[in-house]
Amino acid sequence: MEENQQHILVDQPTLRQLPDDPLRNIFHRLPSNPSALAFVSVAFKAWRSVVLDEDNFLRPFREAHSNAPPLLGLFSDALYDELQFTPTVTSGGVNLPAPPPLFQSYGCTHGRLLLHNIHGGLLVVWDPLTGDKHTIPSPPPGFHHGLSCGAALVCDADHVNYGDCHSSPFRVVFAYSKYVPPGGWHAPMAPVHTFACVYNSETRSWGDHPAATISTGSYFHWKPSAVASNGAAVYWMTEVGEDSYVLELHLGTQRFLLRNLPEEIQDTDDFVLAPTMDGRLGLAGVMDVLVVLFSLENDAWVHRTLVWLDELLDEHEAGGDGYPDDGYELGNPMRPRAVGFSEESNSIFLKAEPGVYIINLESGQYNRVLQTDQHLSCVYPYYSFYTAAGKAVLNDVQVDQETNTIQSGGEISVLEVKSSDGGAE
């Protein structure tokens, strides 16, 4: 009897020796935190081959997590002409590489940033997790450096079937305002038009002609653009004369629309573009002591309260004395303000002492994701699954023995994985 039991124990396969199907079933139950798949990818060569399989593992893994990637960190507005990345408190030790120097961001979409050089206007689509850079070789037709402009990145992944955004094709929508002198000469009062051009990553070229034109000149705001309904529409904050507007481009009809802002927020820049889940235009930000969401319904603006600032900035968060009485006043550079939006989580990001908060636009639930006293005018939230496992390494992986969860005191670096005895290569 004892010999049989011993024989059974000896013949049982180790976890390392399990076939691919049981391994996939186990790995599909891992959390979406990037340190989990990173641990698996560097443990054994056989495990790594399982988690690198796009059709049999990565796509079902994204589906198992409802295609809702985790927040890895925030890229913030230029500091001394350079972007910076700050990991969030929930990112599991992720530290992405430094952005290219002398580049600023137009926005971040599905794990890739659209960057432009501050001196020459060169456009680059950059994937921080894989290190891939797609340089757009020339400016759009008719554009030259110095014109007021805005741009947006549209991901063309197969989102319905949980396609990988990192390797998918994309489009860059670029809009700019320019004088159009009649008869080829520059009249003093030449009319100003706004044009939109579309770059396709598959053809690596701009369209032959502007995709859309509107006979109004727009000064494009420095705030990030927004993309709604998986690329059906693109929005920019603009100014025409002394008034603020939202410039809206429908890519299907190739038609511009100019939308008035709600009267209540015409005189504030504390709002960001925040399209709703059903594709309607939205604006979210701070109004008096409230965080509110305006949405366009039947061509009329309606708004609802997401959260009271006093509730969000309670005494504990504010350092024990509550938020100062004059902290909400217009003109106070430290007053709470909306600084970013995420399509992936349908949330806005609010900068308020002493950190950055994420607020869901559906539920109004909020959480502080970053503690910092740094002044931020814009943040670009970076969300991604760890599906670029072939090009990343996680160092210093540990297992919490009490909770049996994977922890990391290390970081993800964009490096090729070197082979080792019994490990991944």
Buried (B, 14 or more C-beta within 10 A) or exposed (E): EEEEEEEEEEEEEEEEEBEBEEBBEBBEEBEBBBBBBBBBBBBBBBBBBBBBBEEBBBBBBBEBBEBEBBBBBBBBBBEEEBBBBBBBEBBBBBBBBEBBEBBBBBBBBBBBBBBBBBEEBBBBBBBBBBBBEBEBEEBBEBBEEEBBBBBBBBBBBEBEEBBBBBEBEBBBBBBBBBEBEEEEEEEEEEEBBBBBBBBBBEEEEBBEEBBBBBEBBBBBBEBBBBBBBBBBBBBBBBBBEEEBBBBBBBBEEBBBBBBEBBEBBEEBBBBBBBBBEEEEBBBBBBBEBBBBBBBBEEEEBEBEEBBEBBEBBEEEBBEEEBBEEEBBEEEEEBBBBBBBBBBBBBBBBBBBBEBBBBBBBEEBEBEBBBEBEEEBBBBBBBBBBBBBBEBBBBBEBBEEEEEEBBBBEBBBBBEEBEEEEEBBE
